[in-house]
Amino acid sequence: MVNRFQALTGLRAVAAIMVFLYHNRKAWFGWLPEWLLQGLNEFHTGVSVFFVLSGFLVAYTYGEKPAAGKNAYRTYLLVRLARIFPVYLLLLSAKYIHLGFPGTTETIATYTLTQGLFDKFSLSGIPQSWSLTTELCFYLLAPFLFLWSLKSIARTLVLLCLAFVACIGLGWALQVFKLNPHDFLYGTVFVLRTVFFGRFVEFYCGILLALQLRNKISLRCFQWRHQTFMGDVGILLVLVLISLFQTSIWTHGIETWPGLLIRNLVFPIAVVFFINGLIKEKTWVQWLLGNRVAVLLGNASFIFYLVHLNYINNQLWKWHHFPDRNFTLLWIISIIAYLLVEKPIYNFLKKRVRKT
């Protein structure tokens, strides 16, 4: 099982590449066929792949154990924070020290990774880090979601839906009483695009698969044959379906309600089937995503995700920009930074946390 999980690490690299292609798609307008450009417009779904993967891996690795007591929960949470904060804070500080700090509220929001809860700040600091806010919210709740799901999946889903409604209601109430200058949780579309409670289905699909593989539940759909093929075809079909709602070659399908709901509710199902197939089935896809190169790229994908857009890449462009939009150079930088910075810091902090 551990060896088969290597393919999931490779899948992280694929998700990061999807996001890179999405952010650079406009550079290729005019010489790529329109149908391909329509597909690239929806490659923001690479973030959805990250969310489903995160839901599965955190639930499978930790289960309900962190919810057993304060010390267990503290250790779990500190280990998760050690995974994302050190590199993020280094990159954020480098940008602010060089280009200047924003206002106090915005600075605090970006340093605490809460900017993704505010519409006005969601793209502040390192713009793509809004997704880390969503991840952080999931980390806080994951052990309890797993524990509650052991008792009743239906009740857990109802609680999450009620939390979604409450989230929107709070944002609107603050807005009505003019207590929301930075649009905290304001707007249904914003919540559905950015906030955990609007995107919980992606994480929860991963949790359900973890429950299945840990023999806590038995869902027949996860026992069907050819899961890799089903998931692969499903992902492609859903991407095509979302792209049908694009109003022009410059827009996304998720700018419409049908496209947004399909991304949030249907796409995760296809992804979780694909993940299940990567774990259970010996296929060429499993081999491809589980080889050493793919695994190395997957391990370095977090840094790649943080540096491929905005400050670091902008500085590289001032020095030189290659025809591949610095794709290869960014991966080289990410791999070196992972081996020399991210991995040693994470291992050091993890050991310190577990000793306390």
C-alpha positions as a Python dict, from the first residue, in 0.01 Angstrom:
ca = {
    (1, 'M'): (0, 0, 0),
    (2, 'V'): (284, 239, 82),
    (3, 'N'): (443, 181, -258),
    (4, 'R'): (113, 241, -432),
    (5, 'F'): (75, 569, -246),
    (6, 'Q'): (384, 688, -434),
    (7, 'A'): (158, 740, -736),
    (8, 'L'): (-44, 988, -531),
    (9, 'T'): (272, 1193, -480),
    (10, 'G'): (321, 1195, -856),
    (11, 'L'): (-39, 1307, -895),
    (12, 'R'): (46, 1616, -691),
    (13, 'A'): (297, 1709, -961),
    (14, 'V'): (28, 1671, -1227),
    (15, 'A'): (-205, 1896, -1027),
    (16, 'A'): (68, 2162, -994),
    (17, 'I'): (140, 2145, -1367),
    (18, 'M'): (-232, 2190, -1439),
    (19, 'V'): (-234, 2509, -1233),
    (20, 'F'): (81, 2633, -1410),
    (21, 'L'): (-76, 2574, -1751),
    (22, 'Y'): (-393, 2748, -1638),
    (23, 'H'): (-209, 3060, -1520),
    (24, 'N'): (-3, 3080, -1839),
    (25, 'R'): (-277, 2990, -2087),
    (26, 'K'): (-319, 3342, -2226),
    (27, 'A'): (39, 3336, -2356),
    (28, 'W'): (-66, 3068, -2604),
    (29, 'F'): (-382, 3230, -2735),
    (30, 'G'): (-363, 3260, -3112),
    (31, 'W'): (-157, 2954, -3194),
    (32, 'L'): (-320, 2676, -2992),
    (33, 'P'): (-649, 2530, -3119),
    (34, 'E'): (-958, 2675, -2956),
    (35, 'W'): (-1074, 2343, -2810),
    (36, 'L'): (-742, 2307, -2628),
    (37, 'L'): (-757, 2661, -2495),
    (38, 'Q'): (-1107, 2589, -2365),
    (39, 'G'): (-963, 2295, -2178),
    (40, 'L'): (-678, 2500, -2031),
    (41, 'N'): (-933, 2754, -1907),
    (42, 'E'): (-1058, 2487, -1667),
    (43, 'F'): (-719, 2362, -1547),
    (44, 'H'): (-777, 2556, -1225),
    (45, 'T'): (-926, 2220, -1127),
    (46, 'G'): (-570, 2118, -1039),
    (47, 'V'): (-649, 2284, -704),
    (48, 'S'): (-951, 2053, -670),
    (49, 'V'): (-719, 1756, -720),
    (50, 'F'): (-504, 1889, -435),
    (51, 'F'): (-810, 1921, -211),
    (52, 'V'): (-936, 1567, -275),
    (53, 'L'): (-585, 1430, -222),
    (54, 'S'): (-550, 1626, 100),
    (55, 'G'): (-884, 1498, 226),
    (56, 'F'): (-781, 1140, 161),
    (57, 'L'): (-422, 1152, 287),
    (58, 'V'): (-495, 1340, 610),
    (59, 'A'): (-792, 1117, 692),
    (60, 'Y'): (-609, 795, 603),
    (61, 'T'): (-292, 892, 789),
    (62, 'Y'): (-444, 1031, 1108),
    (63, 'G'): (-804, 913, 1117),
    (64, 'E'): (-984, 1008, 1438),
    (65, 'K'): (-674, 982, 1659),
    (66, 'P'): (-606, 1359, 1689),
    (67, 'A'): (-956, 1403, 1831),
    (68, 'A'): (-874, 1172, 2123),
    (69, 'G'): (-737, 1452, 2342),
    (70, 'K'): (-574, 1795, 2359),
    (71, 'N'): (-217, 1667, 2333),
    (72, 'A'): (-293, 1441, 2037),
    (73, 'Y'): (-474, 1722, 1855),
    (74, 'R'): (-197, 1971, 1933),
    (75, 'T'): (72, 1738, 1800),
    (76, 'Y'): (-126, 1663, 1485),
    (77, 'L'): (-195, 2029, 1415),
    (78, 'L'): (163, 2142, 1475),
    (79, 'V'): (293, 1874, 1238),
    (80, 'R'): (49, 1991, 970),
    (81, 'L'): (146, 2355, 1024),
    (82, 'A'): (514, 2260, 999),
    (83, 'R'): (434, 2123, 656),
    (84, 'I'): (306, 2446, 505),
    (85, 'F'): (413, 2748, 709),
    (86, 'P'): (797, 2760, 698),
    (87, 'V'): (836, 2776, 320),
    (88, 'Y'): (530, 2995, 282),
    (89, 'L'): (653, 3247, 539),
    (90, 'L'): (1000, 3258, 384),
    (91, 'L'): (860, 3335, 39),
    (92, 'L'): (606, 3585, 172),
    (93, 'S'): (869, 3769, 378),
    (94, 'A'): (1107, 3781, 81),
    (95, 'K'): (837, 3952, -125),
    (96, 'Y'): (738, 4201, 144),
    (97, 'I'): (1095, 4290, 239),
    (98, 'H'): (1179, 4357, -126),
    (99, 'L'): (858, 4524, -245),
    (100, 'G'): (721, 4667, 79),
    (101, 'F'): (459, 4559, 330),
    (102, 'P'): (89, 4627, 270),
    (103, 'G'): (-149, 4765, 534),
    (104, 'T'): (-149, 4622, 884),
    (105, 'T'): (-470, 4419, 847),
    (106, 'E'): (-364, 4272, 514),
    (107, 'T'): (-18, 4188, 649),
    (108, 'I'): (-163, 4009, 951),
    (109, 'A'): (-408, 3820, 731),
    (110, 'T'): (-137, 3696, 496),
    (111, 'Y'): (105, 3602, 774),
    (112, 'T'): (-165, 3405, 958),
    (113, 'L'): (-294, 3246, 637),
    (114, 'T'): (-643, 3381, 694),
    (115, 'Q'): (-651, 3598, 382),
    (116, 'G'): (-860, 3340, 199),
    (117, 'L'): (-1152, 3421, 429),
    (118, 'F'): (-1165, 3782, 305),
    (119, 'D'): (-1272, 3858, -50),
    (120, 'K'): (-1060, 4176, -58),
    (121, 'F'): (-747, 3995, 62),
    (122, 'S'): (-791, 3653, -99),
    (123, 'L'): (-528, 3725, -367),
    (124, 'S'): (-294, 3923, -142),
    (125, 'G'): (66, 3830, -67),
    (126, 'I'): (124, 3514, -267),
    (127, 'P'): (-204, 3511, -466),
    (128, 'Q'): (-236, 3135, -503),
    (129, 'S'): (-197, 3088, -126),
    (130, 'W'): (-571, 3144, -78),
    (131, 'S'): (-591, 2767, -119),
    (132, 'L'): (-365, 2724, 186),
    (133, 'T'): (-631, 2901, 393),
    (134, 'T'): (-880, 2643, 270),
    (135, 'E'): (-634, 2363, 353),
    (136, 'L'): (-573, 2507, 699),
    (137, 'C'): (-945, 2514, 775),
    (138, 'F'): (-964, 2150, 672),
    (139, 'Y'): (-670, 2057, 895),
    (140, 'L'): (-851, 2210, 1191),
    (141, 'L'): (-1166, 2008, 1129),
    (142, 'A'): (-1037, 1686, 966),
    (143, 'P'): (-1011, 1462, 1278),
    (144, 'F'): (-1360, 1557, 1390),
    (145, 'L'): (-1508, 1506, 1044),
    (146, 'F'): (-1354, 1158, 1039),
    (147, 'L'): (-1485, 1080, 1387),
    (148, 'W'): (-1835, 1207, 1312),
    (149, 'S'): (-1839, 1014, 984),
    (150, 'L'): (-1776, 690, 1174),
    (151, 'K'): (-2108, 752, 1349),
    (152, 'S'): (-2309, 889, 1057),
    (153, 'I'): (-2199, 1010, 715),
    (154, 'A'): (-2542, 1161, 647),
    (155, 'R'): (-2540, 1367, 968),
    (156, 'T'): (-2187, 1487, 898),
    (157, 'L'): (-2289, 1605, 552),
    (158, 'V'): (-2592, 1782, 699),
    (159, 'L'): (-2366, 1957, 952),
    (160, 'L'): (-2132, 2068, 674),
    (161, 'C'): (-2424, 2200, 468),
    (162, 'L'): (-2554, 2391, 770),
    (163, 'A'): (-2206, 2531, 828),
    (164, 'F'): (-2204, 2647, 465),
    (165, 'V'): (-2535, 2828, 513),
    (166, 'A'): (-2417, 2977, 843),
    (167, 'C'): (-2095, 3092, 677),
    (168, 'I'): (-2285, 3282, 408),
    (169, 'G'): (-2533, 3417, 662),
    (170, 'L'): (-2254, 3552, 882),
    (171, 'G'): (-2089, 3730, 590),
    (172, 'W'): (-2415, 3889, 480),
    (173, 'A'): (-2508, 3991, 835),
    (174, 'L'): (-2174, 4163, 886),
    (175, 'Q'): (-2220, 4338, 554),
    (176, 'V'): (-2572, 4457, 637),
    (177, 'F'): (-2459, 4605, 968),
    (178, 'K'): (-2154, 4761, 798),
    (179, 'L'): (-1910, 4561, 1008),
    (180, 'N'): (-1739, 4397, 714),
    (181, 'P'): (-1493, 4639, 554),
    (182, 'H'): (-1280, 4359, 407),
    (183, 'D'): (-1568, 4133, 292),
    (184, 'F'): (-1516, 3853, 544),
    (185, 'L'): (-1704, 3545, 412),
    (186, 'Y'): (-1910, 3782, 199),
    (187, 'G'): (-2087, 3656, -110),
    (188, 'T'): (-2216, 3311, -203),
    (189, 'V'): (-1994, 3287, -510),
    (190, 'F'): (-1686, 3386, -310),
    (191, 'V'): (-1759, 3118, -48),
    (192, 'L'): (-1818, 2853, -316),
    (193, 'R'): (-1494, 2942, -493),
    (194, 'T'): (-1259, 2998, -203),
    (195, 'V'): (-1378, 2908, 147),
    (196, 'F'): (-1358, 2554, 290),
    (197, 'F'): (-1729, 2538, 371),
    (198, 'G'): (-1808, 2611, 8),
    (199, 'R'): (-1567, 2343, -114),
    (200, 'F'): (-1601, 2077, 154),
    (201, 'V'): (-1726, 1818, -97),
    (202, 'E'): (-1376, 1793, -248),
    (203, 'F'): (-1218, 1714, 88),
    (204, 'Y'): (-1502, 1492, 200),
    (205, 'C'): (-1477, 1270, -108),
    (206, 'G'): (-1120, 1201, 1),
    (207, 'I'): (-1236, 1127, 356),
    (208, 'L'): (-1491, 874, 228),
    (209, 'L'): (-1221, 690, 34),
    (210, 'A'): (-1002, 684, 347),
    (211, 'L'): (-1291, 538, 546),
    (212, 'Q'): (-1334, 272, 279),
    (213, 'L'): (-967, 173, 269),
    (214, 'R'): (-947, 162, 648),
    (215, 'N'): (-1247, -74, 647),
    (216, 'K'): (-1464, 168, 844),
    (217, 'I'): (-1739, 174, 580),
    (218, 'S'): (-1826, -27, 271),
    (219, 'L'): (-1931, 163, -40),
    (220, 'R'): (-1990, -52, -347),
    (221, 'C'): (-1887, 225, -585),
    (222, 'F'): (-1530, 201, -455),
    (223, 'Q'): (-1526, -171, -528),
    (224, 'W'): (-1606, -144, -898),
    (225, 'R'): (-1342, -254, -1145),
    (226, 'H'): (-1137, -24, -1370),
    (227, 'Q'): (-1142, 268, -1125),
    (228, 'T'): (-839, 432, -1287),
    (229, 'F'): (-1005, 429, -1628),
    (230, 'M'): (-1338, 546, -1489),
    (231, 'G'): (-1174, 830, -1301),
    (232, 'D'): (-957, 934, -1595),
    (233, 'V'): (-1248, 941, -1839),
    (234, 'G'): (-1468, 1106, -1578),
    (235, 'I'): (-1216, 1386, -1521),
    (236, 'L'): (-1190, 1455, -1895),
    (237, 'L'): (-1567, 1450, -1944),
    (238, 'V'): (-1630, 1683, -1651),
    (239, 'L'): (-1366, 1927, -1778),
    (240, 'V'): (-1535, 1927, -2119),
    (241, 'L'): (-1874, 1974, -1954),
    (242, 'I'): (-1755, 2272, -1750),
    (243, 'S'): (-1595, 2428, -2059),
    (244, 'L'): (-1931, 2420, -2237),
    (245, 'F'): (-2048, 2696, -2005),
    (246, 'Q'): (-1773, 2935, -2112),
    (247, 'T'): (-1923, 3247, -2268),
    (248, 'S'): (-1603, 3317, -2462),
    (249, 'I'): (-1249, 3184, -2504),
    (250, 'W'): (-1138, 3429, -2236),
    (251, 'T'): (-1375, 3311, -1963),
    (252, 'H'): (-1419, 3009, -1734),
    (253, 'G'): (-1715, 2778, -1715),
    (254, 'I'): (-1719, 2825, -1338),
    (255, 'E'): (-1821, 3187, -1391),
    (256, 'T'): (-2169, 3043, -1439),
    (257, 'W'): (-2371, 2867, -1169),
    (258, 'P'): (-2390, 2533, -1353),
    (259, 'G'): (-2015, 2530, -1420),
    (260, 'L'): (-1931, 2626, -1061),
    (261, 'L'): (-2158, 2361, -911),
    (262, 'I'): (-2026, 2091, -1145),
    (263, 'R'): (-1668, 2180, -1043),
    (264, 'N'): (-1753, 2170, -673),
    (265, 'L'): (-1987, 1870, -665),
    (266, 'V'): (-1917, 1643, -963),
    (267, 'F'): (-1548, 1683, -1045),
    (268, 'P'): (-1434, 1555, -699),
    (269, 'I'): (-1620, 1228, -758),
    (270, 'A'): (-1421, 1161, -1075),
    (271, 'V'): (-1096, 1251, -897),
    (272, 'V'): (-1161, 1020, -602),
    (273, 'F'): (-1230, 726, -837),
    (274, 'F'): (-901, 801, -1011),
    (275, 'I'): (-715, 809, -678),
    (276, 'N'): (-874, 481, -573),
    (277, 'G'): (-759, 328, -900),
    (278, 'L'): (-403, 453, -852),
    (279, 'I'): (-392, 282, -513),
    (280, 'K'): (-558, -48, -600),
    (281, 'E'): (-486, -119, -967),
    (282, 'K'): (-153, -197, -1128),
    (283, 'T'): (-165, 11, -1444),
    (284, 'W'): (79, 204, -1659),
    (285, 'V'): (-67, 523, -1505),
    (286, 'Q'): (24, 398, -1157),
    (287, 'W'): (375, 315, -1277),
    (288, 'L'): (414, 652, -1452),
    (289, 'L'): (304, 857, -1151),
    (290, 'G'): (491, 636, -906),
    (291, 'N'): (836, 642, -1067),
    (292, 'R'): (1123, 830, -901),
    (293, 'V'): (1106, 1136, -1121),
    (294, 'A'): (732, 1183, -1072),
    (295, 'V'): (765, 1132, -696),
    (296, 'L'): (1046, 1387, -675),
    (297, 'L'): (837, 1637, -869),
    (298, 'G'): (542, 1560, -645),
    (299, 'N'): (746, 1625, -333),
    (300, 'A'): (865, 1955, -478),
    (301, 'S'): (518, 2050, -605),
    (302, 'F'): (429, 2258, -298),
    (303, 'I'): (719, 2495, -359),
    (304, 'F'): (652, 2491, -735),
    (305, 'Y'): (292, 2589, -665),
    (306, 'L'): (406, 2884, -451),
    (307, 'V'): (678, 3014, -684),
    (308, 'H'): (527, 2960, -1030),
    (309, 'L'): (320, 3277, -1007),
    (310, 'N'): (381, 3627, -878),
    (311, 'Y'): (697, 3737, -693),
    (312, 'I'): (958, 3463, -757),
    (313, 'N'): (868, 3410, -1120),
    (314, 'N'): (845, 3785, -1176),
    (315, 'Q'): (1202, 3821, -1050),
    (316, 'L'): (1312, 3539, -1280),
    (317, 'W'): (1149, 3713, -1574),
    (318, 'K'): (1351, 4026, -1502),
    (319, 'W'): (1663, 3812, -1533),
    (320, 'H'): (1555, 3588, -1819),
    (321, 'H'): (1243, 3425, -1952),
    (322, 'F'): (1263, 3101, -2143),
    (323, 'P'): (1020, 2994, -2416),
    (324, 'D'): (856, 2743, -2180),
    (325, 'R'): (749, 3030, -1951),
    (326, 'N'): (1032, 2928, -1713),
    (327, 'F'): (857, 2595, -1652),
    (328, 'T'): (1178, 2391, -1640),
    (329, 'L'): (1371, 2651, -1441),
    (330, 'L'): (1093, 2676, -1183),
    (331, 'W'): (1097, 2299, -1135),
    (332, 'I'): (1476, 2300, -1089),
    (333, 'I'): (1447, 2575, -828),
    (334, 'S'): (1160, 2393, -657),
    (335, 'I'): (1348, 2062, -637),
    (336, 'I'): (1661, 2227, -495),
    (337, 'A'): (1455, 2425, -244),
    (338, 'Y'): (1265, 2112, -142),
    (339, 'L'): (1583, 1910, -82),
    (340, 'L'): (1782, 2186, 90),
    (341, 'V'): (1511, 2388, 267),
    (342, 'E'): (1161, 2242, 289),
    (343, 'K'): (1243, 1879, 370),
    (344, 'P'): (1512, 1947, 636),
    (345, 'I'): (1301, 2212, 809),
    (346, 'Y'): (991, 1991, 809),
    (347, 'N'): (1178, 1688, 942),
    (348, 'F'): (1343, 1897, 1214),
    (349, 'L'): (1018, 2059, 1327),
    (350, 'K'): (829, 1729, 1316),
    (351, 'K'): (1082, 1564, 1546),
    (352, 'R'): (1073, 1858, 1788),
    (353, 'V'): (694, 1858, 1797),
    (354, 'R'): (673, 1485, 1867),
    (355, 'K'): (929, 1510, 2148),
    (356, 'T'): (730, 1774, 2334),
}
